[in-house]
């Protein structure tokens, strides 16, 4: 099956679907495809159905009888039977879908499956019964049934614990946003400085370029400010209200005001659970549930401190939501007035650099080490890349580390392959290297990690001075934006 020529990348996802759909073994099988909205899941699934002659059904938020009428009409249009289908229950629908694979492997997609299961909670159990191992309708079929949904918390639950479909799926495919390098290519941006600033706002969600910005990309670094004003902060464009819609579309988020406040606290620099609680003037146990829910729906990410057990920090996983909370939400009333975006953006650029660009740059540096850096650079493949705080008991001071690279423990202490500092706006020099060297000594005294091969990494969006450049060696690695973007 040939991938559509207008599908950017998604080679891994297409290959996984192609293998699942093209499996010639007898017996109907189940696959689950999930991912946040706007990532191109529907495009993928419609394309695989078209390539393999399958059946696609996109559910809507509707009562159960209406959904049954819609799927009856869709299957009637697809199969052209002598008399139209009029299904009275989902057991009939599933058996009809299984019959599509009587002669050959065929993909059958039910998109936005959570809508159907919300209206009829018995639907997962009905599918479980239909796919019973020795059931004739299953064994005589080679239907490749794909359930797809954007509600990450729901899609995660249908295959977990004691859920009816646990153990039934032969494919669990998560469609992720494009990583920062692919996103730059997708947006057609070759300047790494510009690519990172754009990525800090829209991330790697494909729909934000094609549908939401209507193909409008910055025409070089000098056009970035104007691009922000005419797209992201323009009340006439879909990107303007998209962050609010992302929250409203999540069925788990009922008290949206509380969830908005939690995200706002994190965007304002309150990264710990205690910091979030203090910002909201609540006790830490009171915010445990909203934090967990935001994690489940993929909007908040918890990063464990690699130097201190049982201590974590939180970051907003979706760049557009972080930009909204850091820049737009505090002045929303002004932005809604047409023509105010330029004035608001001009006053917000410093906050953008500190609250959005800085943290985003640090995260991309960690991703570079984990996914893009040559393993020979650190002499082995990293097992974990994170950040944390190192406490110096001798001086009673603490030191933050932006990038900490942990190797595989082979019976002894885990090797600390590298520690690094990331500065978006600062030209880095010898002082940064001296600081990292001192922290490495403190870590060695603490005794948790093997620091015999720990290298020092400096990441800078503004470059390095001559002293830092002269210090570069096998033990000191300087990473600038062109290197970050390969």
N, C-alpha and C positions, 0 to 999 in steps of 0.2 A: 504494500500500500504506500502510495507516494504522499508525503506530507505536502499540504497546500503551499504554493510558492509565496503567498502573502502572509504566511505564519512566521513570525520572527522567532528564531531559536526554538525553544520547547522541544529540542531533539530528544532529551531524556524522557520527557512525558509521552511524546509520540511513540517512541520505541516501546515503552512499557505498555501502552494501550494496544499497540500493534501485536505484541506477543500475546497479550491476554485475549484479544479478539480473535486472533488467528489460530489459537490452540485447537488442533484437530481432535483431541481426545473426546470420547463420548461423555455425555453428562453435562447438564446445564451448570454454569458456575456464576458466582456473584463477585462483583467488584465494587469498591467504594472510592469515589473521587471527591475530595474536599479542598477547600482553600478559601481565603477571604474573597470578598466580592471584587469585581473588576480585574481579575487576574487572567481571564481568557478561558475559563473552564468550559463555558458553553461553546465557544468557538472550537476548542479541541474536540469536544464530544460530537458536535454536529458534523465536524469534518471527518471523524473516524466513521461515523454512521454513513456518511455520503460515500466515502472511499470503499466501505465494505458492504454497502447495500443494506444497512441496518435501519432500525426504527428509533426515532427520537421523540420524546414527549417532555415538554416543559410545563411543569405544574405551576399553578398560580395560587395565591392565598384565597381559598374559597371553601364553601361548605362541601362536605363529602359527596352529596348527590350531584352537585355541579361538576366536580372533578370527574366523577364517573361518566357524566354525559360528555365531557370534553375528551376523555381518553377513548370513549366509544367512537366519537366522530373522527378522532385522529387515526385509530386503527381501521376504521371503515375506509377512510381516504387512502391509507397505506396498502391495504389488502384487496380492496374492491370486491368484497364478497357479494353473493347473489342478493342478500338482504342485509341491511345495515345492522351493526352491533348495537345492542341496548343492554349494557352490563348492569346488574343489580347489586353486585358486590365485588370486592377486590380479588377474591379467590378466582372468580371467572376471568378477570383481567390478567392475572399472573399466569394462569394456565394458557390463555391465548398467547401471551408473550413467549411462553416456553415453546409453544407450537411453531413459532417462527423459525426456530432452529432445528426443525425436524430433518432437513436435508444437508445442512452445512453449518459451520460456526457463523453466527450472526450477532452483531452488537445490538443490544436493546438498552436504551438510556432513559431513565426517569430523572430528569433534572429538577432541582429545587425540591427534593424528596421531603425535607422537613415540613413543607407546607401540607403535604398529604398526610404525614404522620401526626401533625398537630390536629388536623380535622378528624383523623381516625387513628387513635393510638394503637389499635390492634394490627395495623398494617405490617409492622416488622414481624409479628408472630405469624401472620398469614404467609408472608414470604418464607419464613423459616419452615413452615409446614409444606409449602410448595416445593422446597428444595430438600426435602427429606431424602437421605441417601438412596433408599431402595424404591422410592416412589416412581412409578412407571413414567409419569409425565416428565420427571427430571432425567431419568436414565435414557429416555428416548430422544432427548433434546440436546442440542449444542448451542443453546442460547447463552450469550455472555451478557448477563444482566448487570448494568452499571447504575448504581444509585449515586446521585451527585447532590451536594448541598454546600451552601456558604455559611451556614450557622455552625461554626467550628465546635462549639460545646456540644451541640446535638449530634453532629456527625461523629465526634469522638466517643460518645456514649453508646451508639448503636452497636459497636463492636467490642465493648468493654464489659467487665464484670459478669453479671448474670443476664445481660441483654440477650434477647432471642436470637440475634444474628451473630453472636460471638462464635468464632471458630468456623463460620461459613464462608468468609470472603477469601478469594484467591488473589485479590489485588487490593491494596490500600495505597492510593496515590494522592499525595498532597501537592497541589499546584501552588508553588510559592511565587512571591514577587521576584522580578529579575534582580540579580545582584548588581552592585553599583557599576561594575565594568560593562555588563550587558546593557544596563539601563542607559549608560552614556552612548553606546552604539545604537541603541534603539531610538534615542532622541536625536541622533546624528550630531553629537557634540564631540569634537576632537580636543578642545582645550580642557585639560584636567581641572583647572581652577574653576572654570565655569561649570563643568560637569558635576563637580562636588556640590556647588551651591544649588544647582537645580535639583540634584538628588536629595539634598537636605530638606527640600520642600515636598516634592512629589514622589520620592522613593522610586521603587521599581514596578509600580502598577501600570501595566500597558495601556489600560483604557484612558488614563489621564492625558496621554498625548493624543491618541487618535480620536476619541469621542469627546472628551471634556475640554481639551485645549484646541480641538479641531486642527491639529497639526501645527499649531503656532509654537515654534521653538525660538529661544533667544538667538538673534543674529549676531553672535559674538559676545565677548565679555562686556562691551559697552552697552549692550542692549538688555542686560540682566534686570536692572531696576525697572525699566519700562515694561519688560515682560511680566514681572511680578504684578505691576499695577494693572496691566490690561488683561491678565488671565486670573491669577489666584485671588487677587483682592478686588476684582471687579464684580459688583453685584449682578451683572448681566450674564455672567458665565457660570456653568455648572460647578466648576471647582470651588466657587465662593462658598456654597452651602454644603458641599460634599462631606466635610468632617462631621457636621451635625447629622446628616443622613446616615452616615456609617454607624453612628450610635443608635439611631432610631430603628435601623434595620435588624439589630440584634435582638432576638426574642427574649434572651435572658436578662436584658437590661430594662427593668421595669421602672425603677426610680431613677430616671435619667439625671436629675439634678445632682444626686449624690455621686454618680459615676463621673459626671462632668467635673465636679469639684475635686475628686481624686486625681483625675488626669491633669487638671489645672495645677494642683499641688506639685505633681511630678515635673510638669513643664516649667514650674517656677524654681526648680532646683532642689526640691524636697524629695530625695531619692530613697530614704529609709522609711520603714513603717512608722517609726516614732515621729519622723519629720512630717510625714503626710498627716498623721493624727494631730500633731501640734498645729499644722497649718489650718486644719478644719476645726480645731478646738474640740476635739473628741478624744476619747480614750482609744488606745491601740486596738483592743479587742472589737471595738465598734466598727472598725473599717476592715476587719479581716475578710468578711464576706464579699464586699464590693471589689476588693483587691483580687480575691480568688476568681470571681466572675470575669473581671477584666482580663486576667491571665487566660482563662478558659476560652474566651472569644478572640484571643490573639491580639488584643490591643495594648496589653501591658506585659512586659517581660521581666522576669526576676533573674538577676545576676548574683551568683554566690561570690562572696569575698574569698579569694584564693588564699589569703593569709590568716583569716579569722573565721573559725567554724561558727555555724549558726548565725551568721550575719550576712544579710543580703541587701542589695540596692535594687531599685526598680527604674525602668526606662520605658518610655512610650515606644511601642514597636512600629507604629505607622507614622512615617515622617509628616504627612499632611496633617494628622491630628496634633502632633507636637507643634507644628507651625501655627495651627489655628489657636491652640491654647496659649502659646507664648506670645504671639503677635496680634492675632485678630480678635479673640474673645474679649480681652480687656477693653478694647475700644470698638466693640461691635456696633454700638449706636451711631458712632461717627462713620463707620464704613458703610452702613446701609444707605447713607445719603449719597446719591450719585455725585461723582466728581471729587470725593474726599480721599480716594485711595492714595493718590500721589503724596498728599500732605502727611497722611498717616504713615506711609511707608518711609518717608524721609525721616520722620521722628523715631522710627522703630529699628533702623538699621543697626544701631549699636546693640540693642537687645537681641536682634537676630544673630549677630556674631557670637554673643556670649551664651545665650540660652538655646540656640538651635545649631549653628554651625560648629561651635566648639565640641559639644557632646556628640554630634553626628560624625565629625572627623575622628574622634577617639574610637567610636564604634567601627568605622571603616578600617582604621588601622588594625584593630583586633581581627576583623574579617580577613584582611590582607595576610596577616601572619598565619591564620588557620587554613585559609583556602587557596591563596595565590603565591605565597612566598616559596621559593625553591627550598625543598627540604635540606639541601646541602648547606644552605645559609646557616641553619641551626644544628646541622650534623645529624638530625633525625626528625621524624615527623612529630609535630606537636600532638599531645593527647588532649590538652585543654588550653584554651586561651581566655584569660579573664582579666580582672583588675582587682584592686583591693587596697587596704591600708596596712602599712608596716609600723609596728610600735617599737620604739627604741626605749627599752627600760632604763638604760644608762642615763639618758638625757631627758627622759619622760616627755618625749616628743613623738609625733606620728607623721608618717610620710605617705602620701597618696601615690599609687602606681597606676598609670593609665593602661599599660599592657604588661601582662605577666604570662609567660609561656611555660607550661608544665609538660614534661615528657612522661613517658611510660615508666612507672616504678617496676624495677626488675628485681624484686626481693629485698631491696634496701630503701633508702630515702628516695622519694620522687625527685628526679632531676629538674632543677629550675633552668630551663634552656636560655631564657632571656627575660630581661625586664626593660620596659621602655616608657618614654614620656612623649606625649603628643601635644603639640602647640599649633593651633591654626594660624594665629596672627603674629606669633613671635619668631624672629630670626634666632635660631638656637646657636649656642656657643659652648665654650669650655665649661662654663658654670653648670650647664645642664648635665654634662657628662660627669663632672665631679659629684654632683648630687646623686646621680644614679650609681656611681661607684661607691659612695658612702652607704646608700641604701642596700646595695649588694652585701657589703660587710655586715650590716645590721642583720640581714636575713641569715647570713652564715652563722652569726653568733646565736640567733634564735634556734637554730638546729633542726628546723622542720624540713628544709629542702637541701639537696646536694647542690651547692653553688660552684663546684669546681669548674664547670664549663659555662657558667652564666655569661651571656653576652649582653651588651648594652645597645639598646635601640633608640634612636631619636627620630621622631616623625615631625615634619614641619610643613605647614602650608605656605610659609614665607621664606623658607630656605635656611642656609647655615652660613655662619661667618667663617673667616679663614682659619681661625684656631680650631673650630670643630671639624672643618674639612681636613686639616692637617692631622687630626687625631684618628681619622677613619682607618680601620685595620680589620683583621680577622675577628677581633673582639668588640669592635665598635662599628655599628652599622647605621648609616644615615639614609633615611628614606624620605624622598621628596614626592611631590604630587605626580610627576611623570613616572616615577618608579611605582607608586601606588596604583596607577592606572595601567601599568605595563606597557 
